[in-house]
Amino acid sequence: MATASKKAKVVKTAPDPYQPNPWYAVRNSKVHGKGCFARQFIPKGTRISEYVGDRVTWAEADARYEGYDVNDNHTFLFIVDRKTVIDGGVGGNEARFINHSCDENCESTVEKSRVYIDAIKDIQKGEELGYDYQIGRDKNDPPNVDEIYACRCGSPKCRGTMLFPAKRPKPKKKKRAAGKTAAAKRGKKVAKKAAKKVAKKAAKKAAGKKAAKKAAKKVAKKAAKKVAKRAKKTARR
Ligand SMILES: [Zn+2]
């Protein structure tokens, strides 16, 4: 049975970005500041809008917002590629008001260095539009970056942050520390082996069985300590 004909027509070309958008209207949002809400039913696959604004280099964008409060996440910068950023705050359209959502009904696509917002689900009239910002983490992020980009989209799928990956990666220093531990472990193993050898020798020297055991234990302990110490030192290097 063909159901395609029953489906609403999917519009694959973006509306004129500088005219009022036929698909959504801007209103205050519970999620964050202003948001974009469907004026009408939007079929899955519809190209809702192009994200436009001043096209600048990363350096220019950085310089532009250098003096801004780092705790303000309300910038309209959209990363196009390694060279270009679109600043929706300068000469931009209303697409800049589409909020982040962890349960997105839209997605952003870059085609020939232009950015579009497409519906990836059927969107009912009145629904707020949202796409996953997936803001990349950067080594220059302020320590409270997770608070700045905390997500309050309210979806059951909310991962709590607009950042991606959601969890702060472990600093490299810790990784090196883990390496140390591994080396130390290896050292310990070597120490144990050496201690056993020494203990055996000591046991041979000792006359009685019991005495031998005791002596062996003592010597083994001492030897193990010594070797372990050395192993730790090597590991630290
Ligand atoms: Zn969320």
Residues whose N, C-alpha, C, O or C-beta is under 5 A from the ligand:
A	BS01	ZN	S101 C102 C151 R152 C153 G154 C158 R159 G160
